[in-house]
Amino acid sequence: MKIKILLLDVMIFILNLFSHLNTQIRIFCGFHLVRVLICLVLPLVAEASWTSASADKRVTQIIDSLTLEQKIGQLFVFGFSGKDFNLQTAEKITRLHAGSLILFKRNIGHVNQIYKLNHDIQRLSQKTNKLPMILMIDQEGGMVSRIKTSPTSPSALSLGETNDLVLIEKVGSVSGKILKRLGFNLNLAPVTDLSNPKKVNFIGNRSFGNHPRSVYRKARAFALGLLKNGIIPTFKHFPGHGGITDDSHKLLPVKNLSLSRLEQRDALPFKLLARSKLPSAIMTAHINFPQIDPRGVPATFSKNLIQNTLINKYGYEGLIITDDLEMNGADGSLSPGQRAMKALLAGADQLMVAWTAKVQSRAYRFVLQKAREGSLSLDRVHSSLRKIIKYKLLYAQPPRSLNKLALKSDIKQLKTLSKKISHINFFKSITWNSKPFLNKKTRLFIYSSSHKFYNQFKQFRFKGAKYVPLKNGALPNFKFLREKNTLGIFYVTGSGTARILNSTPDLIKKRLIVVNATYPGIIKSPKRFLALSHINHKNFNSASWISSNLIGAASLWHSSNKADTPARSLAKKK
């Protein structure tokens, strides 16, 4: 009822306002007011839906109808092999009663295949467990994009560098449309960790940046875009993976911060998002915070961090998902079942076991046995089930069919947005450290691990440019760049090509224009290069921007003694 009153009051206000405006202003204001109204009301409507008495009653009825085996299975998130629906996948639903499945690169092919696979999974889930399946995927953008496009969807860092919340929400919205059409209902994004892009770190370009409140606003904008299209967003990795160089897939990183210090920076975006009551999930991190939990356990197993802080102190009401419990950071000394139990007792709702069928079975049966023995109370199980089932009823209903034309249009729109964001990043960051050596006799050499970058480059003015492939981390032959009247264009796509670039002799660096598609911190001694631009995710169009403006950069240099003039002039020109 309160929602209806709020909507009525807002509509009356808009109508009264419009009565005093002319037609053109009405159209302009009306468009933006509707957008604001949607952003404000959608989360409230969703929240009202999931807290209503009728919804609670329905959830209770569903829980009461489930067997103990089904109840325990609903707590798990399993991965599976293959691009087609097979016996192994079916058994995760019929024998282990999986409540959620996660798709990785190994499951992704063409759009028809993805839709059919998800459709077949949902059909068996409804038949066996009388509930839809939560189908999740890592579609962060940038280097973590299971569904590939060319150019790739924008990374969080490239989005963050635009400082445009409307644009960020638009990318989230289009991404949500694509995922929903293919049958997904939860995206394991956006990354909400803080990360200084100018320093080497594990997160890289997956983070929006290093400022807590800015990251909160940008993560929320992306999440709103997803929610508008029926996709549950996931904020990860609580309470913050930022600044850590160690990979929790391989070991348990340690972050020696007190809770008060953690809440000032790393945990602040999660705290603000938790209190915003936005329907969502939060993924826990496999990081040890010894000052907060002296037992030396990862945050995933810490009741101090999950139950006491995230749930009780911050008031978080959404789903809490563990990162993969098969990761070494999740304490390799414990059995899969012990890991699952520790996470559950700490406050997690969904237990991810992503890769190995035997490990999944062992974890499920261990937790099931604990429930049968009474070591795991039904009240604890039902507490998580209530949240899981509410989200399923709200978001997990699959599309009736695959609308290929609409999907094609969505993908095209995402590519356009990606190009726009890369363009902003390119001209915002490009820096010329010395005079470009360019005349009619200048020979250009393109260093890249992909021929596509070279093809984009030669389409413009420099058809005589030579391609030098970067392979297997081996140092290429730079002998040409030791000669006069030569320039090199170096395209960095990952840690391998970055290592090659960083090991290049200083004499060669002075003749290289670098386009960095990862994040700034991966490039050592940036001022030693002729020029450097950070686009922060892969986009081969950057080759055309270099080629179409290289001559302009050379001529602009001569007009000023200031080293940053070409960068500013080019940005204005574009």
C-alpha positions in Angstrom: 0.0 0.0 0.0 2.8 2.4 0.9 4.3 1.8 -2.6 1.0 2.7 -4.3 0.7 5.9 -2.3 4.3 6.8 -3.1 3.7 6.2 -6.8 0.5 8.3 -6.7 2.2 11.2 -5.0 5.0 11.2 -7.5 2.6 11.1 -10.4 0.6 14.0 -9.0 3.7 16.0 -8.5 4.8 15.4 -12.1 1.4 16.3 -13.6 1.4 19.5 -11.5 4.9 20.4 -12.7 4.1 19.7 -16.3 1.1 22.0 -16.3 3.5 25.0 -16.0 5.9 24.0 -18.7 5.9 24.4 -22.5 5.7 21.3 -24.8 9.4 21.0 -25.6 10.4 21.2 -22.0 7.7 18.7 -21.0 9.1 16.2 -23.4 12.7 16.7 -22.2 11.8 16.6 -18.5 9.3 13.8 -18.9 12.0 11.5 -20.4 14.4 12.0 -17.6 11.8 12.0 -14.8 10.6 8.6 -16.0 14.1 7.3 -15.9 14.6 8.6 -12.3 11.2 7.2 -11.3 12.2 3.7 -12.5 15.5 3.8 -10.7 13.9 4.9 -7.4 10.8 2.7 -7.5 12.1 -0.6 -8.9 14.1 -1.5 -5.9 11.2 -0.5 -3.6 8.8 -2.6 -5.6 11.1 -5.7 -5.5 11.6 -5.2 -1.8 7.9 -4.9 -1.1 7.3 -8.1 -3.1 9.7 -10.1 -1.1 8.5 -8.9 2.3 4.8 -9.3 1.7 2.8 -11.7 3.9 1.5 -13.6 0.9 5.0 -14.2 -0.4 6.2 -15.3 3.0 3.3 -17.8 3.2 4.1 -19.2 -0.2 7.7 -19.6 0.6 6.9 -21.4 3.9 4.5 -23.8 1.9 7.3 -24.6 -0.6 9.8 -25.3 2.2 7.4 -27.6 4.0 6.9 -29.5 0.7 10.6 -30.2 0.2 12.3 -33.4 1.5 15.5 -33.0 3.6 17.5 -34.1 0.6 16.0 -31.3 -1.5 16.4 -28.7 1.1 20.2 -29.4 1.5 20.6 -29.5 -2.3 19.0 -26.1 -2.7 21.9 -24.6 -0.7 24.5 -25.6 -3.2 25.9 -24.0 -6.4 27.5 -26.6 -8.7 29.4 -26.3 -11.9 29.3 -29.0 -14.6 31.0 -30.1 -17.8 29.9 -29.9 -21.4 28.0 -27.5 -23.7 25.0 -29.9 -24.0 22.6 -31.1 -21.4 24.0 -34.5 -20.4 23.6 -37.3 -17.8 26.1 -35.7 -15.4 24.3 -32.4 -15.4 20.9 -34.2 -14.9 22.3 -36.1 -11.9 23.2 -32.8 -10.2 19.5 -32.0 -10.3 18.0 -35.4 -9.6 20.5 -36.9 -7.2 22.0 -33.8 -5.5 19.0 -31.6 -5.9 21.1 -28.6 -6.9 19.5 -25.2 -6.2 21.9 -23.3 -8.5 24.2 -24.0 -11.4 27.1 -21.9 -12.6 28.2 -21.8 -16.3 31.8 -21.2 -17.3 33.7 -21.0 -20.6 33.5 -24.8 -20.9 29.7 -24.5 -21.1 29.5 -21.6 -23.5 29.1 -21.9 -27.3 26.7 -20.2 -29.6 23.5 -18.4 -28.5 21.1 -21.2 -29.5 23.2 -23.7 -27.5 23.3 -21.5 -24.4 19.6 -20.9 -24.4 18.8 -24.6 -25.0 21.1 -25.7 -22.3 19.6 -23.3 -19.8 16.1 -24.3 -20.9 16.7 -28.0 -20.5 18.2 -27.4 -17.0 15.1 -25.4 -15.9 12.7 -27.9 -17.2 14.3 -30.8 -15.2 14.6 -28.6 -12.1 10.9 -27.8 -12.2 10.0 -31.4 -12.8 12.3 -32.8 -10.1 12.4 -30.2 -7.3 9.3 -28.1 -8.2 11.5 -25.0 -8.2 13.3 -23.0 -10.9 17.1 -23.1 -11.0 19.3 -20.1 -10.2 21.5 -20.0 -13.3 24.6 -17.8 -12.7 27.5 -16.7 -14.8 30.6 -14.4 -14.4 29.8 -11.6 -16.9 31.8 -8.8 -15.3 33.0 -7.3 -18.6 36.6 -7.0 -19.7 38.8 -10.1 -19.2 36.1 -11.9 -17.1 33.4 -12.2 -19.8 32.1 -15.8 -20.4 29.9 -14.6 -23.3 32.4 -13.1 -25.8 31.8 -10.2 -28.1 34.2 -8.2 -30.2 35.0 -5.7 -28.9 34.7 -7.2 -25.4 32.2 -5.7 -23.0 33.7 -2.9 -21.0 35.7 -3.7 -17.8 34.8 -2.2 -14.5 37.9 0.0 -14.6 37.1 1.3 -18.1 33.6 2.1 -16.9 34.9 3.7 -13.7 37.2 6.0 -15.7 34.3 7.6 -17.5 32.8 8.8 -14.2 29.4 8.6 -16.0 26.8 6.8 -13.8 24.2 6.9 -16.6 26.6 5.2 -19.0 27.5 2.6 -16.4 23.9 1.8 -15.7 23.2 1.5 -19.4 26.0 -1.1 -19.8 24.5 -3.0 -16.8 21.1 -2.8 -18.4 22.1 -4.0 -21.9 24.2 -6.8 -20.2 21.2 -7.8 -18.2 19.0 -8.0 -21.3 21.5 -10.3 -23.0 21.8 -12.6 -20.0 18.0 -12.7 -19.5 17.3 -13.6 -23.1 19.8 -16.5 -22.8 18.1 -17.9 -19.7 20.4 -16.6 -16.9 19.0 -14.9 -13.8 22.1 -14.0 -11.7 25.3 -12.3 -12.7 28.4 -12.7 -10.5 29.1 -9.0 -11.0 29.9 -6.2 -10.3 33.2 -6.5 -8.5 33.0 -4.1 -5.6 36.6 -4.4 -4.3 38.8 -1.4 -4.1 41.8 -1.5 -6.3 44.5 1.1 -7.1 44.8 0.8 -10.9 48.3 2.3 -10.8 49.7 -0.5 -8.7 50.2 -4.2 -9.4 47.3 -6.2 -7.8 45.2 -9.3 -8.2 42.0 -7.6 -9.2 43.5 -5.5 -12.1 40.9 -3.9 -14.3 38.0 -5.8 -12.7 37.5 -3.0 -10.1 35.8 0.4 -10.7 38.6 2.1 -8.8 40.2 3.0 -5.4 37.7 5.4 -3.8 35.1 3.7 -1.6 32.1 5.9 -2.2 32.8 6.3 -5.9 33.0 2.5 -6.2 29.8 2.2 -4.3 28.0 4.5 -6.6 29.3 2.9 -9.8 28.6 -0.7 -8.5 25.1 0.4 -7.6 24.5 1.9 -11.0 25.6 -1.3 -12.8 23.5 -3.3 -10.4 20.4 -1.2 -11.1 20.9 -1.9 -14.8 20.9 -5.6 -14.2 17.9 -5.5 -11.9 15.8 -3.6 -14.5 16.1 -6.7 -16.7 15.4 -9.3 -14.1 19.1 -10.2 -13.3 20.2 -10.5 -9.7 23.5 -8.6 -9.2 26.3 -9.9 -7.0 28.7 -7.6 -5.2 32.0 -9.3 -4.6 34.3 -10.1 -2.8 33.3 -9.2 0.8 34.9 -7.7 2.8 37.3 -6.6 0.1 40.0 -8.1 -2.0 41.6 -4.8 -2.9 45.4 -4.2 -2.7 46.2 -7.9 -2.5 48.7 -9.3 -5.0 48.2 -13.0 -4.0 45.7 -15.1 -5.9 43.1 -16.8 -3.5 42.7 -19.6 -6.1 46.2 -20.7 -5.2 46.6 -19.8 -1.5 45.0 -17.9 1.4 46.0 -14.2 1.2 46.3 -12.4 4.5 45.1 -8.8 5.1 46.2 -7.5 8.6 43.5 -4.9 9.2 41.2 -4.2 12.1 37.5 -4.0 11.5 37.4 -0.3 12.0 40.1 0.3 9.4 38.5 -2.2 7.1 35.2 -0.3 7.4 36.8 3.0 6.5 37.8 1.7 3.0 37.6 -1.8 1.7 34.3 -2.8 3.4 32.6 0.6 3.0 31.1 0.0 -0.5 29.6 -3.3 0.8 28.3 -1.6 3.9 26.6 1.2 1.9 25.1 -1.4 -0.6 23.9 -3.6 2.3 22.1 -0.7 3.8 20.6 0.4 0.5 18.4 -2.7 0.6 18.9 -3.3 -3.1 17.9 -6.9 -4.0 21.2 -8.6 -4.6 23.7 -11.2 -3.6 27.1 -10.7 -2.0 30.0 -13.1 -2.6 32.5 -13.8 0.2 36.3 -13.7 -0.2 38.8 -16.3 0.7 41.0 -13.9 2.6 42.4 -14.2 6.2 41.8 -11.1 8.5 43.6 -12.2 11.7 42.8 -9.0 13.6 39.1 -9.6 13.0 39.0 -13.4 13.4 42.1 -14.7 15.3 41.4 -18.3 14.2 43.1 -17.5 10.9 40.2 -18.6 8.7 39.2 -17.1 5.4 36.4 -14.5 5.6 34.1 -17.2 4.0 34.3 -19.2 7.3 34.3 -16.2 9.7 31.1 -15.7 11.7 32.6 -12.4 12.9 32.6 -11.1 9.4 29.5 -12.6 7.8 26.9 -13.1 10.5 28.0 -10.5 13.0 29.1 -7.8 10.6 27.5 -8.2 7.2 24.1 -9.5 8.4 23.7 -8.1 12.0 25.6 -4.9 11.9 25.1 -3.8 8.2 21.5 -5.2 8.1 22.1 -7.1 4.8 19.1 -9.1 3.7 20.2 -10.5 0.4 21.8 -13.8 -0.7 25.3 -14.6 0.6 27.3 -16.8 -1.8 30.7 -18.3 -1.1 33.4 -18.1 -3.7 34.3 -21.5 -5.0 35.0 -23.8 -2.0 37.4 -25.8 -4.2 39.9 -22.9 -4.3 43.1 -23.4 -2.2 42.2 -20.2 -0.4 39.3 -22.0 1.2 41.6 -24.0 3.5 43.0 -27.1 1.8 43.4 -28.9 5.1 39.6 -29.4 5.3 37.4 -31.8 3.5 34.9 -30.4 1.0 32.0 -31.1 3.4 33.8 -29.4 6.3 34.4 -26.3 4.2 30.7 -26.2 3.2 29.6 -26.6 6.9 32.0 -23.9 8.1 30.7 -21.5 5.5 27.0 -22.3 6.3 27.5 -21.9 10.1 29.3 -18.5 9.4 26.2 -17.2 7.7 26.5 -18.1 4.0 23.3 -19.1 2.1 24.7 -20.6 -1.1 27.8 -22.9 -1.1 29.7 -22.9 -4.4 31.5 -26.1 -5.4 32.3 -25.3 -9.0 34.4 -28.0 -10.7 34.8 -31.6 -9.5 31.8 -34.0 -9.5 33.2 -36.2 -6.7 33.9 -33.2 -4.5 30.4 -31.8 -5.1 28.9 -35.1 -4.1 31.0 -35.4 -1.0 30.2 -31.9 0.1 26.5 -32.4 -0.4 26.4 -35.8 1.5 28.5 -34.4 4.4 26.1 -31.5 5.0 23.1 -33.8 4.5 24.4 -36.2 7.2 25.0 -33.3 9.6 21.4 -32.3 9.1 20.2 -35.8 9.7 22.3 -36.0 12.9 21.0 -32.7 14.2 24.5 -31.0 14.1 23.0 -28.7 11.5 19.6 -27.4 12.7 16.6 -27.2 10.4 16.1 -23.6 11.5 19.6 -22.7 10.1 18.8 -24.5 6.8 15.3 -22.8 6.6 16.8 -19.4 7.2 18.8 -19.6 4.0 16.1 -21.4 2.1 13.7 -18.6 2.7 16.0 -16.1 1.0 16.9 -18.5 -1.9 13.3 -19.4 -2.7 12.1 -15.7 -2.5 14.7 -14.8 -5.1 13.8 -17.7 -7.2 10.1 -16.7 -7.2 11.1 -13.1 -8.1 13.8 -13.6 -10.7 14.3 -17.2 -11.8 11.4 -17.7 -14.2 12.9 -18.5 -17.6 12.1 -16.8 -20.9 9.5 -18.7 -23.0 11.6 -18.5 -26.1 14.8 -17.0 -27.6 14.2 -13.7 -29.4 17.2 -13.8 -31.7 16.4 -10.4 -33.4 16.2 -8.7 -30.0 19.3 -10.4 -28.8 21.2 -9.4 -31.9 20.2 -5.8 -31.3 21.3 -5.9 -27.7 24.7 -7.3 -28.6 25.1 -4.6 -31.2 24.2 -1.9 -28.7 26.7 -3.4 -26.2 29.5 -3.2 -28.8 28.6 0.4 -29.5 28.8 1.2 -25.8 32.1 -0.6 -25.5 33.6 1.3 -28.4 32.4 4.6 -26.9 33.9 3.8 -23.5 37.2 2.7 -25.0 37.4 5.9 -26.9 36.8 7.9 -23.7 39.6 6.0 -21.9 42.0 6.3 -24.8 41.9 10.1 -25.2 41.6 10.7 -21.4 44.8 8.8 -20.7 47.1 9.2 -23.7 50.4 10.8 -22.8 53.2 11.8 -25.1 56.6 11.8 -23.4 58.7 13.0 -26.3 58.5 14.2 -29.8 57.1 11.6 -32.3 59.6 10.8 -35.0 57.4 10.9 -38.1 58.1 11.8 -41.7 57.6 10.2 -45.1 60.4 7.8 -44.6 59.2 6.6 -41.2 58.7 2.8 -41.0 56.1 1.5 -38.6 56.1 -1.9 -36.8 53.0 -3.3 -35.0 53.7 -5.5 -32.0 50.6 -7.5 -31.0 49.5 -11.0 -30.0 46.5 -10.5 -32.3 46.5 -9.9 -36.1 43.2 -8.0 -35.6 44.9 -5.0 -34.1 47.3 -4.8 -37.0 44.4 -5.1 -39.5 42.6 -2.2 -37.9 45.8 -0.1 -38.0 46.6 -0.7 -41.7 43.1 0.2 -42.8 43.9 3.8 -42.4 47.0 5.8 -43.5 49.8 3.3 -42.8 49.2 0.4 -45.1 53.0 -0.2 -45.3 53.2 -1.0 -41.5 54.8 -4.3 -40.7 53.3 -6.8 -38.3 55.5 -8.4 -35.6 53.6 -11.2 -33.7 54.0 -11.6 -29.9 54.2 -15.3 -29.0 54.4 -17.3 -25.8 56.1 -14.5 -23.8 59.2 -14.6 -25.9 61.0 -11.3 -26.6 60.4 -10.4 -30.3 63.1 -9.1 -32.6 63.4 -5.4 -32.0 66.3 -4.9 -34.4 64.3 -2.7 -36.8 63.6 -0.2 -34.0 67.3 0.4 -33.5 67.4 2.0 -37.0 66.6 5.7 -37.7 63.1 6.7 -38.9 61.3 3.8 -37.2 58.4 3.7 -34.7 56.7 0.8 -33.0 53.1 0.4 -31.8 52.8 -2.1 -28.9 49.5 -3.6 -27.9 49.3 -5.0 -24.3 46.6 -7.5 -23.9 47.6 -9.3 -20.6 50.4 -10.2 -18.2 52.4 -12.0 -20.9 52.6 -9.1 -23.3 53.2 -6.8 -20.4 56.2 -8.8 -19.3 57.6 -8.6 -22.8 57.1 -4.8 -22.9 58.6 -4.3 -19.4 61.8 -6.3 -20.4 62.3 -4.2 -23.5 65.6 -2.2 -23.6 65.2 1.5 -22.8 66.5 2.5 -26.3 63.6 0.6 -27.8 61.0 1.9 -25.3 61.7 5.5 -26.6 60.4 4.4 -30.0 57.3 2.7 -28.8 53.7 3.9 -28.6 51.9 1.7 -26.2 48.2 0.9 -26.1 47.4 -0.9 -22.8 44.2 -3.0 -22.7 44.8 -4.2 -19.1 45.3 -1.7 -16.3 48.0 1.0 -15.7 49.8 -0.7 -12.8 51.0 -3.6 -15.1 53.3 -1.2 -17.1 56.6 -0.4 -15.4 58.4 3.0 -15.9 55.6 4.5 -18.1 57.5 7.7 -18.8 60.2 5.8 -20.7 57.9 5.2 -23.7 57.3 7.5 -26.5 53.6 7.5 -25.8 51.2 5.5 -23.6 47.4 5.2 -23.5 45.3 3.0 -21.2 42.0 1.8 -22.7 41.6 -0.7 -19.8 39.9 -3.5 -21.8 40.5 -5.1 -25.2 39.3 -3.1 -28.1 41.1 -3.3 -31.5 39.5 0.0 -32.6 42.3 1.7 -30.6 44.6 0.8 -33.5 42.6 3.0 -35.8 42.6 5.9 -33.2 46.4 5.7 -33.1 46.8 5.6 -36.8 44.4 8.4 -37.6 46.0 10.7 -35.0 49.7 9.9 -35.2 50.4 12.5 -37.9 48.4 15.0 -36.0 50.4 14.3 -32.8 53.7 14.9 -34.6 52.5 18.2 -36.0 51.0 19.4 -32.7 54.2 18.7 -30.9 56.1 21.3 -32.9 53.6 24.0 -31.9 54.3 23.8 -28.2 57.1 23.0 -25.8 54.7 21.5 -23.2 54.9 17.7 -23.1 51.2 17.2 -22.5 49.9 19.5 -25.3 49.4 16.8 -27.9 47.3 14.7 -25.5 45.0 17.6 -24.6 44.7 18.8 -28.2 43.9 15.4 -29.5 41.2 14.9 -26.8 39.6 18.2 -27.8 39.9 17.4 -31.5 38.0 14.1 -31.0 
